Every structure is written in C-alpha cells, then in structure tokens.
Amino acid sequence: MKKVAVIILNWNGAALLRRYLPGVLENTDDTLADVIVADNGSDDESRDVLDREFPQVKTLCFESNIGFAGGYNRAIKETGYELTILLNSDVRTPAGWLAPLIEALDDEAVGAVQPKLLKDRDDDRRVFEYAGAMGGFLDKHGYPYCRGRVFASVEDDRGQFDADGVTPVFWASGACLAVRTAAFTAVGGLDASFFAHMEEIDLCWRLQLAGYRVVVTPRSEVFHLGGGSLPQGNARKTYLNFRNNLLMLRKNLPAREGRRLLVVRRLLDTLALVQTLLKGHWGDVKAIVKAHRDYRKMSRQYTTFPTRNLLHDTPQGRCDIVWNYYGRRRTTYHRIFPPTSTTTHGTQTAQENQ
C-alpha cells in the first residue's frame, strides 16, 4: 500500500469530475499516492462517468449522501492509508502540489496541513480563495477569518505570506486538507452531526487540543472553484454555518467560558438577523432562526469539555475581528496584524489590535 490517499468526495458532480479529475491524476505522483473517489450517493451520471471515463481510479460508492463529514469519515475508515488528503471535487491541482504537503507531515508534531488556496479563475489573476486562503483563525467571538481573507474582503496573492514558510494556523481548509490519519482517527474524525461546513475547523481545534499543530505551506498551491455544492448566499449554507459555528464553540471551549461566549454570540447573531431582515433576505432569516433552534437541541450531545481555551493562546484568537473590520475598516490580515521582523514558533509576531 502507498503512503498517501488523495480522496475526492463526490456528490452529483459529474461535470466537476470531468473538469478537474484529469488534472488531479496527471499531477499526482502515483508512486506516492492513490487517487480515490468516494461517491456520496449521487443520483446524476457520476458513477457512469467514473466507470466509463476513469476506470483507473479507485472508487467507493455509498448508498446515500451522508454529508461531507460522514462521507470522509467512512472513506478514511475503509481505506486506512498513513496520510490522507481530503480534496474537493472542484479543485485544480498543478504540478508539484503534493510533495510539500507530505513533507510538512514528516514533522510528527503536525496533524494537518493545507496548501495555499487560490481561486480557480479564467484569467491569470492570482486571488486567494474564500474557503481557506493561507490558513485560518477564529477571533475572540469564534468568527472565522483567514490570512488573505477577512469576511468578504479577499486579497490578491502578491506573495505577502510566502516568506513565512510553513506557518502554524488555527484551522486549515477542508477544500484541500492533508491529515495524519492516525491523528484524525484518534480525535474522532469529522463530527458527522455537522453534516457540512465548519467541520474542518472543529477537527483542527480538536487536533490542537490533542497536542498536534495545524499548518499551511506556501510551497504547495491549488486552485479552488468554490460553491460547487452550496453557493454563497444559499439559505442552507447560512443555516449550516450559523448552527455549526455555535456547536463548535459549545464543544471545544471550557464549559464556563463557553457559556459566556455563547450568550454574546446569540446577541451578535440577533444583530445579524435584524440586518438580514432589513435587507429582505427571508430565506436567510428563516435559516438563522432555525439554526439557533436546532443548536439548542443538538448542543445537549456534548457533555465533556476541555479545560484550556485555545483562543487565548494567540493574538489572532484574542482579537475582535468584527470591530477591526467594520469599526476600524481594517479589511486585510496585515492591516490587523502588521508583520514584524521577528517570528515566534514560525508565525509572524503580530500586534494585537482590538
């Protein structure tokens, strides 16, 4: 058995398989890795496309759509490679993308790594991709943001993060996520109750609680189309993001601190609800209300909590990203955390701006 499995989870993505799978096969060193497609109960022509056009690709076929989290958990359990790369079906992988990810995982302290994530575009402009850019963080209220993307402001890639090298981050994007399989399994894999969205942030949080590091490497880059299953603005995506963000905070913070933060988050989410209502986005209004209602039911399944608040460990986790972005109009990562000439544990030392 080879060391690495590149697993692509597909659901009704026949067109994406035709567009992206040939490049993955061409640019993935087959002496290092097997490319595997796990079909998540598709009812389009995906399975016929795989059989007819990609007979060389190993496939796993599931009876129904068990979600991003459930699908990858099952695929990883059924394959069992030393290292696993979770790769979205709408990701273009250029030559040389794989080796730097494997090299980062040669450090046994690293549990997960992502490449530089760029938008797959028809022109030559290099733009970070919303879903993960150059690795992500959570602020003091649990809002995710990235090096290269803060809320809706996405930066061009000008090499502004490349000199940092392999850099610790709080979370790595599930669009292309390389994990140490034993570590993934030891922390319980992806939380299947999330179904989709933020499950990779939750996983990275638990990996760090278990003592592993999560990093990004600029030496590997891939290009992500994004929105292949649920486009931005979809009410289902709104629902999952609001619900899962609350669940993630509930399960990964110490109990007392979690209760305090969730009170604040409910207030902030109420403000978001009012703003959405004023814009007339009725689908999103219903999604936010449903997310909070379902959170209250689902949160009861989490009964054990960590004793350490990892958000307190870094300036990125102690900052108020909402205030910096909307109040101070600081819309890029380096406007909020100006780079300095010194580094700490491989991460640029940042001034805390709150």
LUMDO-668536 format. One record per residue (C-alpha): residue number from 1; residue in one letter; z, y, x. Coordinates in Angstrom, 3 decimals, decimal comma, always signed. Layout:
num;residu;w;v;u
NUM;A;Z;Y;X
...
***
This chain:
num;residu;w;v;u
1;M;+0,000;+0,000;+0,000
2;K;-0,793;+3,513;+1,198
3;K;+1,940;+6,071;+1,629
4;V;+0,796;+8,606;-0,965
5;A;-0,279;+8,535;-4,598
6;V;-2,141;+11,537;-5,999
7;I;-1,519;+11,152;-9,734
8;I;-3,534;+13,168;-12,224
9;L;-2,119;+13,137;-15,744
10;N;-4,916;+13,486;-18,282
11;W;-4,831;+14,189;-21,987
12;N;-8,115;+14,808;-23,791
13;G;-9,525;+16,270;-20,592
14;A;-12,884;+14,551;-20,242
15;A;-14,606;+17,822;-19,335
16;L;-11,950;+18,631;-16,751
17;L;-12,239;+15,170;-15,213
18;R;-15,984;+15,657;-14,808
19;R;-15,455;+19,115;-13,302
20;Y;-12,537;+18,520;-10,937
21;L;-12,108;+14,812;-10,172
22;P;-15,197;+14,531;-7,896
23;G;-13,753;+17,209;-5,595
24;V;-10,353;+15,543;-5,509
25;L;-11,976;+12,259;-4,495
26;E;-14,202;+13,910;-1,895
27;N;-11,444;+15,951;-0,247
28;T;-8,548;+13,499;-0,390
29;D;-8,262;+11,362;+2,732
30;D;-8,459;+7,841;+1,338
31;T;-6,773;+6,433;+4,431
32;L;-3,634;+8,327;+3,403
33;A;-3,647;+8,406;-0,376
34;D;-4,834;+6,705;-3,523
35;V;-6,069;+8,883;-6,385
36;I;-4,756;+7,612;-9,726
37;V;-5,482;+8,951;-13,202
38;A;-2,809;+8,338;-15,832
39;D;-4,311;+8,831;-19,280
40;N;-1,714;+10,106;-21,725
41;G;-3,053;+8,638;-24,974
42;S;-6,328;+10,593;-25,057
43;D;-8,489;+10,319;-28,158
44;D;-11,546;+12,046;-26,678
45;E;-14,008;+10,304;-24,345
46;S;-11,719;+10,462;-21,304
47;R;-11,316;+6,717;-20,910
48;D;-15,040;+6,094;-21,245
49;V;-15,711;+8,793;-18,653
50;L;-13,270;+7,149;-16,250
51;D;-14,766;+3,699;-16,790
52;R;-18,408;+4,780;-16,520
53;E;-18,378;+7,660;-14,064
54;F;-15,333;+6,966;-11,888
55;P;-14,967;+3,180;-11,680
56;Q;-13,484;+3,504;-8,180
57;V;-10,450;+5,406;-9,499
58;K;-7,283;+3,532;-10,339
59;T;-6,220;+4,245;-13,910
60;L;-3,120;+3,852;-16,031
61;C;-3,549;+4,015;-19,794
62;F;-0,678;+4,976;-22,096
63;E;-0,776;+4,356;-25,830
64;S;+0,218;+7,889;-26,883
65;N;+0,838;+11,361;-25,494
66;I;+4,368;+11,191;-24,126
67;G;+4,173;+14,656;-22,577
68;F;+3,896;+15,947;-19,042
69;A;+7,403;+14,829;-18,167
70;G;+7,294;+11,437;-19,841
71;G;+3,783;+10,720;-18,607
72;Y;+4,588;+11,403;-14,972
73;N;+7,889;+9,536;-15,138
74;R;+6,104;+6,447;-16,392
75;A;+3,229;+6,766;-13,927
76;I;+5,562;+7,134;-10,953
77;K;+7,651;+4,177;-12,115
78;E;+4,541;+1,987;-12,437
79;T;+3,076;+2,969;-9,050
80;G;+6,002;+3,309;-6,643
81;Y;+4,454;+4,991;-3,603
82;E;+6,674;+6,559;-0,932
83;L;+5,302;+10,028;-1,698
84;T;+3,790;+11,204;-4,967
85;I;+1,661;+14,262;-5,641
86;L;+1,606;+15,423;-9,254
87;L;-1,762;+17,114;-9,677
88;N;-3,011;+18,848;-12,804
89;S;-6,424;+17,779;-14,055
90;D;-7,714;+21,367;-13,733
91;V;-7,049;+21,808;-10,000
92;R;-9,770;+22,161;-7,359
93;T;-8,739;+20,694;-4,025
94;P;-10,684;+21,926;-0,956
95;A;-10,944;+20,014;+2,305
96;G;-7,661;+19,807;+4,205
97;W;-5,380;+20,298;+1,213
98;L;-3,447;+17,046;+1,527
99;A;-2,192;+16,745;+5,125
100;P;+0,072;+19,854;+5,183
101;L;+1,904;+18,625;+2,080
102;I;+2,575;+15,262;+3,714
103;E;+3,662;+16,978;+6,939
104;A;+6,182;+19,116;+5,033
105;L;+7,682;+15,948;+3,559
106;D;+8,040;+14,452;+7,064
107;D;+11,237;+16,517;+7,091
108;E;+13,598;+14,195;+5,251
109;A;+15,634;+17,154;+4,014
110;V;+12,644;+18,284;+1,922
111;G;+12,485;+16,788;-1,557
112;A;+9,466;+18,674;-2,912
113;V;+6,687;+20,943;-1,672
114;Q;+3,858;+22,907;-3,244
115;P;+0,736;+24,430;-1,671
116;K;-0,463;+28,000;-2,020
117;L;-1,662;+28,102;-5,614
118;L;-4,709;+30,286;-6,267
119;K;-6,682;+30,959;-9,426
120;D;-9,895;+28,970;-9,762
121;R;-12,462;+31,686;-10,413
122;D;-16,231;+32,021;-10,495
123;D;-16,163;+34,790;-7,861
124;D;-14,751;+34,868;-4,326
125;R;-11,711;+36,998;-5,123
126;R;-8,518;+35,294;-3,986
127;V;-5,884;+35,749;-6,674
128;F;-2,591;+33,913;-6,936
129;E;-2,304;+31,626;-9,937
130;Y;+0,274;+32,464;-12,580
131;A;+1,832;+28,995;-12,733
132;G;+3,300;+28,968;-9,225
133;A;+1,595;+31,332;-6,759
134;M;+3,525;+30,977;-3,469
135;G;+6,600;+29,295;-4,901
136;G;+9,116;+30,405;-7,474
137;F;+12,651;+31,650;-8,069
138;L;+14,996;+32,243;-11,014
139;D;+16,787;+35,549;-11,387
140;K;+20,425;+36,033;-12,460
141;H;+19,457;+35,574;-16,121
142;G;+17,330;+32,485;-15,497
143;Y;+13,917;+34,181;-15,758
144;P;+11,291;+32,567;-13,501
145;Y;+9,083;+34,565;-11,164
146;C;+7,086;+33,855;-8,021
147;R;+6,174;+35,126;-4,619
148;G;+2,851;+36,592;-5,681
149;R;+3,532;+36,826;-9,439
150;V;+6,222;+38,723;-11,302
151;F;+5,968;+38,366;-15,083
152;A;+2,346;+39,253;-15,948
153;S;+1,582;+41,003;-12,635
154;V;-0,370;+38,632;-10,402
155;E;-1,202;+39,701;-6,850
156;D;-4,337;+39,190;-4,805
157;D;-3,829;+36,879;-1,839
158;R;-4,105;+39,081;+1,250
159;G;-2,208;+36,683;+3,473
160;Q;+1,021;+38,596;+2,787
161;F;+3,098;+35,394;+2,713
162;D;+1,252;+33,280;+5,285
163;A;+3,287;+34,324;+8,325
164;D;+6,431;+32,903;+6,701
165;G;+5,130;+29,385;+7,229
166;V;+6,897;+26,562;+5,414
167;T;+9,356;+28,508;+3,265
168;P;+12,243;+27,452;+1,018
169;V;+11,869;+28,459;-2,628
170;F;+13,901;+27,671;-5,724
171;W;+11,131;+25,874;-7,579
172;A;+7,662;+24,526;-6,923
173;S;+4,865;+24,417;-9,475
174;G;+4,022;+21,229;-11,323
175;A;+0,325;+22,138;-11,078
176;C;+0,416;+20,577;-7,621
177;L;+3,793;+19,186;-6,684
178;A;+4,377;+16,754;-3,832
179;V;+7,675;+14,880;-4,070
180;R;+9,608;+12,304;-2,137
181;T;+9,501;+9,512;-4,717
182;A;+12,959;+8,135;-3,921
183;A;+14,473;+11,602;-4,377
184;F;+12,536;+12,111;-7,616
185;T;+13,897;+8,832;-8,956
186;A;+17,445;+9,401;-7,695
187;V;+17,846;+12,659;-9,648
188;G;+16,421;+11,133;-12,822
189;G;+12,818;+12,307;-12,617
190;L;+11,462;+14,882;-15,010
191;D;+13,517;+15,492;-18,154
192;A;+11,372;+13,864;-20,849
193;S;+13,150;+15,801;-23,598
194;F;+11,434;+18,944;-22,268
195;F;+8,041;+17,320;-23,088
196;A;+6,198;+20,046;-21,145
197;H;+6,859;+23,425;-19,459
198;M;+9,694;+24,238;-17,033
199;E;+10,380;+20,571;-16,409
200;E;+9,388;+21,031;-12,760
201;I;+11,830;+23,952;-12,362
202;D;+14,581;+21,776;-13,810
203;L;+13,612;+18,966;-11,418
204;C;+13,664;+21,275;-8,390
205;W;+17,084;+22,594;-9,420
206;R;+18,451;+19,048;-9,579
207;L;+16,860;+18,143;-6,237
208;Q;+18,684;+21,057;-4,628
209;L;+21,966;+20,105;-6,301
210;A;+21,450;+16,684;-4,700
211;G;+21,073;+18,299;-1,256
212;Y;+17,281;+18,454;-0,865
213;R;+15,212;+21,517;-0,062
214;V;+12,191;+22,702;-2,042
215;V;+9,496;+24,466;-0,023
216;V;+5,996;+25,934;-0,122
217;T;+3,440;+25,634;+2,671
218;P;+0,629;+28,189;+3,075
219;R;-1,380;+25,740;+5,207
220;S;-2,352;+23,880;+2,043
221;E;-4,069;+25,696;-0,781
222;V;-5,528;+24,571;-4,081
223;F;-7,247;+26,395;-6,937
224;H;-5,870;+26,050;-10,466
225;L;-7,818;+26,872;-13,613
226;G;-4,663;+27,078;-15,758
227;G;-4,241;+26,892;-19,517
228;G;-6,120;+23,619;-19,704
229;S;-3,799;+22,115;-22,314
230;L;-1,965;+25,098;-23,841
231;P;-3,434;+28,534;-23,055
232;Q;-1,296;+31,627;-22,540
233;G;-0,352;+33,115;-25,910
234;N;-0,258;+29,770;-27,696
235;A;+2,762;+29,599;-30,033
236;R;+3,510;+26,027;-28,965
237;K;+3,727;+27,206;-25,348
238;T;+6,016;+30,065;-26,400
239;Y;+8,287;+27,596;-28,183
240;L;+8,495;+25,203;-25,227
241;N;+9,100;+27,970;-22,687
242;F;+11,942;+29,567;-24,670
243;R;+13,589;+26,273;-25,627
244;N;+13,286;+24,609;-22,238
245;N;+14,499;+27,639;-20,325
246;L;+17,736;+27,564;-22,340
247;L;+18,106;+23,803;-21,908
248;M;+17,586;+24,120;-18,161
249;L;+20,321;+26,746;-17,857
250;R;+22,669;+24,707;-20,029
251;K;+22,406;+21,554;-17,896
252;N;+22,257;+22,984;-14,356
253;L;+24,932;+25,692;-14,359
254;P;+28,701;+25,170;-14,192
255;A;+29,996;+24,965;-17,753
256;R;+31,873;+28,285;-17,902
257;E;+29,158;+30,280;-16,132
258;G;+26,518;+28,621;-18,253
259;R;+28,238;+29,612;-21,480
260;R;+28,477;+33,231;-20,338
261;L;+24,869;+33,416;-19,250
262;L;+23,579;+31,800;-22,432
263;V;+25,319;+34,469;-24,524
264;V;+23,445;+37,104;-22,516
265;R;+20,187;+35,189;-22,787
266;R;+20,455;+34,962;-26,560
267;L;+20,803;+38,730;-26,695
268;L;+17,814;+39,207;-24,398
269;D;+15,771;+36,702;-26,388
270;T;+16,664;+38,628;-29,546
271;L;+15,177;+41,755;-27,959
272;A;+12,066;+39,738;-27,099
273;L;+11,936;+38,544;-30,703
274;V;+12,080;+42,126;-32,024
275;Q;+9,336;+43,191;-29,622
276;T;+7,178;+40,265;-30,721
277;L;+7,839;+41,115;-34,363
278;L;+6,768;+44,736;-33,842
279;K;+3,531;+43,521;-32,268
280;G;+2,839;+41,372;-35,325
281;H;+2,677;+38,108;-33,373
282;W;+4,009;+35,997;-36,221
283;G;+3,309;+32,657;-34,590
284;D;+5,412;+33,607;-31,572
285;V;+8,189;+34,968;-33,806
286;K;+8,468;+31,602;-35,538
287;A;+8,275;+29,832;-32,174
288;I;+11,212;+31,798;-30,719
289;V;+13,377;+31,220;-33,798
290;K;+12,577;+27,501;-33,754
291;A;+13,228;+27,313;-30,002
292;H;+16,775;+28,629;-30,425
293;R;+17,452;+26,404;-33,413
294;D;+16,273;+23,299;-31,577
295;Y;+18,109;+24,304;-28,402
296;R;+21,400;+24,230;-30,291
297;K;+20,723;+20,661;-31,399
298;M;+19,351;+19,385;-28,097
299;S;+21,957;+21,019;-25,861
300;R;+24,558;+18,523;-27,091
301;Q;+22,963;+15,773;-24,999
302;Y;+24,137;+17,474;-21,788
303;T;+27,829;+16,787;-21,251
304;T;+28,277;+16,838;-17,466
305;F;+27,717;+19,948;-15,381
306;P;+27,582;+20,860;-11,693
307;T;+30,401;+22,787;-10,042
308;R;+28,096;+25,031;-7,999
309;N;+25,896;+27,865;-9,245
310;L;+22,816;+27,740;-7,022
311;L;+21,567;+31,052;-8,411
312;H;+24,344;+32,778;-6,459
313;D;+23,105;+31,456;-3,107
314;T;+20,187;+33,847;-2,537
315;P;+19,278;+37,488;-3,221
316;Q;+16,371;+36,194;-5,316
317;G;+18,797;+34,421;-7,639
318;R;+21,227;+37,330;-7,852
319;C;+18,659;+39,987;-8,717
320;D;+17,816;+41,267;-12,200
321;I;+14,064;+40,765;-12,356
322;V;+13,759;+42,369;-15,807
323;W;+15,361;+45,612;-14,625
324;N;+13,320;+45,667;-11,422
325;Y;+10,061;+45,056;-13,238
326;Y;+10,430;+47,101;-16,412
327;G;+13,064;+49,624;-15,348
328;R;+12,149;+50,328;-11,740
329;R;+8,425;+49,469;-12,103
330;R;+8,515;+47,125;-9,136
331;T;+5,750;+44,729;-10,021
332;T;+5,257;+42,753;-6,787
333;Y;+7,570;+40,432;-4,909
334;H;+7,669;+42,565;-1,763
335;R;+8,408;+45,714;-3,773
336;I;+11,546;+43,975;-4,995
337;F;+12,345;+42,139;-1,746
338;P;+10,915;+44,171;+1,148
339;P;+10,156;+41,937;+4,150
340;T;+12,188;+42,486;+7,305
341;S;+11,714;+41,444;+10,900
342;T;+14,372;+38,728;+10,729
343;T;+14,320;+35,410;+8,939
344;T;+17,047;+33,211;+7,560
345;H;+16,529;+29,441;+7,190
346;G;+12,774;+30,013;+7,200
347;T;+12,895;+32,536;+4,339
348;Q;+12,365;+36,249;+4,781
349;T;+15,609;+38,156;+4,564
350;A;+15,361;+40,356;+1,503
351;Q;+17,196;+43,465;+0,424
352;E;+18,850;+42,960;-2,899
353;N;+17,576;+45,475;-5,416
354;Q;+19,465;+45,427;-8,666
***
